[in-house]
Amino acid sequence: MTLKPVYTDVKVISSWERVESFGYVITLRRSELGLTLGLTADRLGMNILHLSALENDQIPPTNEEIKALAKSLKLDYQYLLGKAQNP
């Protein structure tokens, strides 16, 4: 099996490497908790399209969004803040 590189805006990574971006972390945690995108957005009082954009790293989160997501997804705030600041 030959691995092909995946090209991103930031760097070239192998397809087997896992990039733990802010969006990846919140998407994975939401899935681990069995929460849908819609339910999570409702709980946060956030538009589903906005949450989707955060999960896909299309927009940066505000500090308030990081706090709310950390609380809702039972994640450490400092950890999540670090992911947001170091994409």
N, C-alpha and C positions, 0 to 999 in steps of 0.2 A: 504494500500500500504506500503510495506516495502522497505526502502532505504538501498541499499547495499553500503558499503564503496568502494571508488575508491583508489587504491594504486598507489602512485607515488614514484619517487626516493627521494623526499624530505620529505613528510609527508603523513599521511592518512587524506583524506577529505571525507566528505559526498558527494554523487553524486549531491545533490542540491546546494552545495556551488559553487560559481563562483570564479575561480582563475584568477586574472587579471595580468597575466604575460605580459612581453614585447610582445611576439608573439600574445597573445590573444588580447591585446589592438590594435595593428596595424591591425590585421585581422578584428576585429570588426569595426574599423574606416573606413577601406577600403570598407567594405561591406556597411556601412552607407552612404558612398559617391557614391555608385553604381559603384565602380571601380573593374575591374577584376584583377586577379593576373598578367596576362600578360601585361595589359595596365600599371599597376603600375610599374612593372619591367622595361618596356620600358621607361616610364617617368623618372625613376631614373637612367637609363643606367646600369641596373643590370640584371644579368642572372636570369631567372624565377625560376630556381632550387635553386639559392642562396636565393632569396626572400622567397620562400616556406620554406626553412630551417630556416630562421629567424622567420617566422610566427609560425612555429612548435617548436620554442625554441630549435632547434637542434644545433645551433651555436650562439655564442654571437655576437652582432652587434659592429662594430667599431664606434668611435665617429662621423666620417664623415657620416656613414650610419644613425645614430640616427638623426643628423642634417637634412639630406636629407629627411628622412621619416617624421620628424616633419613638415618640410616645405610643403612637398607634400600632407600630410594627414591633414594639418591644426591643428596640435597638439602642445601643449606647449613643447618646447625642454626640460626644466627642469623636467617636469612630465615624459616624455618619458625616459630621462636619468635615473631617479629614478627607473623606471620599469626595465631598463636594468641592473642596479647595484644591485637590490634586487629581484632576481628571486623567 
